[in-house]
């Protein structure tokens, strides 16, 4: 079973390097129930993907209310849209990618920021 740091650490990193406070985003998430099967999986990729999905939705739904709110994670292709969330096979580590140019791709937890 993955430790909470393994699940939240990559999301925290990507939020911070893009100029957002993880505590603010998590406050918008409220109580998040991660599927027990995801958390019980010995590979944390599925749980990280689920949390990344919910964190991105919380940011996009609350842009007007957030200080310094902007789409997250920011596209590195200099496009105005946020990056999309993807993953390979089930349970594999998730990644952010540009929907216009999939060559712009970063593993969740490795986004380079602004």
VENDA-V959656 format. One record per helix or strand of 3 or more residues. SS is the DSSP state (a for helix, b for strand). FROM is the first residue (numbers start at 0). TO is the last residue. If there is no record, write none. Layout:
ss:SS from:FROM to:TO
ss:SS from:FROM to:TO
//
This chain:
ss:a from:3 to:16
ss:a from:21 to:28
ss:a from:35 to:39
ss:a from:44 to:60
ss:b from:83 to:85
ss:b from:94 to:96
ss:b from:104 to:106
//
